C-alpha cells in the first residue's frame, strides 16, 4: 500500500446505534446510584387505610337484586314534631244498646265487635262476635290495622302504643274515640265515631314530616263468626268499596280514607250473619 495504512472507520448506522446504547447505559447507572430515593413510611400495625365518603352498606345484602328490592331508606333527620303516644297498653270499650266494641291502643285496632241482639251457632249459643280472635292472633293482624307501602312503617304503626282520647276503660255512645301516635316523623291519627245504631264512622290520616302518605285500612283476621257457615259465603266486600286489596293470607280487603261505607255495609249484612235474636 502506498502511504500510511488508513484506520478502519465505523459506518454512520453503527455510530448511531452505539450512541443510543451508551445513552441508555448512562441513564440506567445514574438512576441506580445517583437518583434521589423516595422515603418509605411503613403503615403501623393494625392501622387501616382511610376510606373517604364510603357509603353505608347493609352486611345482610349480598346481591344487587336484593339491594334493589329493599325499600328506599330515609335519610336520618331531626324529628319534625314531638313524639306522641302512650306508655302502656290499654283496653277501651265503646258500648251502646246494640254493640259492644273493644279497642286496644296498641295499633289502635279492634279486638272484639259484639252484636248484643244476635247469637252465633255455637253450642251453647254465644253473643255474635264479628272478630275472629284466634285467626287474628295467628296472623298477627286485627281489624282496622293500617296497610302502608313501607313494611317497616307498617310494622311500627300497627305495634305502636297510641294515645287515646277519651282514655276511660268504658265509653258510652254517642261518642268519638280518637287515637294518635307519632315518632317525630311518621304521624298517624284514627277516629271512630259511634251513635246509637249499628253504624260507625271510621277515618284515618297518615303523614311523614307533614306530607300525606298513601295507606289502607284492613279488616284482618276474618269477618263474621266462624260457626255461621252460611254467612261466610255471603259476607264479601264489594270491590267498589276498595281502592286496593291487601294480598296476604287471611287478610280481607281494605278501604282507604273514610270507612263509613264499610260500616253501613256491615249493618246491612248483620241479618244474614245469624239467626234471629232470642
Buried (B, 14 or more C-beta within 10 A) or exposed (E): EEEEEEEEEEEEEEEEEEEEEEEEEEEEEEEEEEEEEEEEEEEEEEEEEEEEEEEEEEEEEEEEEEEEEEEEEEEEEEEBEEEBBBEEEBBBBBBBEBBBBBBBBBBBBBBBBBBBBBBBBEEEBEBBBBBBEEBBEEBEBBBBBBBBEBEEBBEBBBEBBBBBEEEEEEBEBEBBBBBBBBBBBBBBBBBBBBEEBBBBBBBBBBBBBEEEBEBBBBBBBBBBBBBBEEBBEEBEBEEEBBEEBBEEEEBBBBBBBBBBBBBBBBBEBBEEBBEEEE
